[in-house]
Amino acid sequence: MGKRYSREEIDQIQVLTGEGLTAAEIAMRLDRTEDGIRNIRHRMKLQAETKESLKSLVYEEKALSKKMSNLRIEVSSLQARRKDVSKVLSMEEQALNSKLESALRRLKDQKPELFSISVEEQLGKIAGLLGGAFIKWLFEGDG
């Protein structure tokens, strides 16, 4: 008969069993026999707890898998709705642009003076642009 297990070894067996290690893995870590580890686990009913934990994990995995499947369906539905919303927004944007162009044409027909400037005003703008560019060139050339 082998040496007795210490309280620390038994505690380690409980912890390692809870972590899902096999009897062989625990035996290697504690430098004990695999049969001895199995006996301790059997006496402490550790295997039953491990099996229950495994069943619980499998149940959780199935529940999470179902949730993931439902989320994929929801994402697919949202993507379809997003495309529909994008189409509607595009159509509304086109309609608004069309209305704006039409309103601008009517305004131009009613008030053409708002859309044209005289030759003097055009020359004044050009002169201002050229003068500004010349002054900028002068200062940059000195730098």
N, C-alpha and C positions, 0 to 999 in steps of 0.2 A: 504494500500500500504506500502511495506517495505522501509527500508532506502536505499538511493542511494549508488551506487558503487563508491568507490574512484578511482582515476587514478591508484594508486598502485595495487588495487584489479583487475582492468581491465588488467593491465600489467601482473599480476600473472596468470590470466585466459588465456591470450595469450600464455604465456610461458608453462604453464601446458598442455594446449591443444596441443601445438607443441610437447610436450613430449609424447603425446598419452594417457593422462589420460581421463577418462570418466567424464561426467558432475557430476555424483554421487561422484566420488573421489575428484573432485575439490571442490564441495559443502562441503564435510566433512572437507577438509583442510582449507577452508576460513570461515567456520561456516556460510554458506549461504544456501539457498534452491536450490535444483536441478533444479527446474523450472526457477529460477532466472539466474542460470548459463547458462541454455539452451537459454534463451532469449538474454543474452549478446552475447553468441557465434553466435546466429542466426543474430543479428544485425550487428555483426562485420564480418560475413561470415567466421567464423573460422572453421565450420564443413566442408565446401566445400574444404578449404585448407587441412584439415586433410584427407578427402577422396582422394584428389589428391595425397597427400603424400603417402597414403596407396597404391594407384594404382601404383605410381612410385616405391615403395618398392617391390610390387608384380612383377612388370616388371623386376626390378633388380635381384630379387630372381630367376626368370625364366632364365634370361640371365646367371647368375652365375651357376645355375644348369646345363645349357647346356655346359658351359665352363668346369665344373667339369666332365661331361660325356665325352667330347672330350679329356680331360686330362687323364681320366682312359683308354680310347682307346689307346691313345698315349703311356702311361706307359706299357700297355699290349704288344703293338707292340715292344717297346724298350726291354722289358724283353725277348721276343721271339728272337729278333736280338742278344741280349746278349748271349743267349744259343747257337745260331748259331756261334757266334764269339768264344765262349769258346770251342766248338767242333773243329773248324778250328785250333785254337791255340794248342789244345791238339794233334791233328793229326800232326801239324807241329813240335811240340816238340818231338813226337815219331820219326818222320822222321829224325830230326836233331840228336837225340840220336843214331839212327840206323847208320847214316852216320859217326858219331864220332866213334862208336864202330868198324865199318868197317875200317875206316882210321887208328885207333890204331892197329887193327890186321895186316894190311898191313905194318905199320911201324915196328911192332914187328917182322914180317917175314923178312923185309929188314934189320933192324938194331937191332938184339936181344940184343946186348951189352948195349943198352940204357935201357933195362928192367930187367937186372940181375946185381947183385953185387957179388963180390967174397966172399968166406968164411971169408977171413981176414977182408973185409969191414963189413960183418955182425957181426963178433965178436967185431970189433972196436965200432960199434954202440951200441951193447949190453953192452960192458964195460963202454962206456960213460954214458949210461942211469943208470947203476947200481952205478957208481961212483957219479953221480949227486944226485941220491936218497940217497946214504949213507951220503953225505955231508949235504944234507937237513935234514936228520934224526939227525945228530950230532948237528946241530944248533938248531933245534926245541927241542931236548932233554935237552939242557943247559938252554933254555928260561924259 
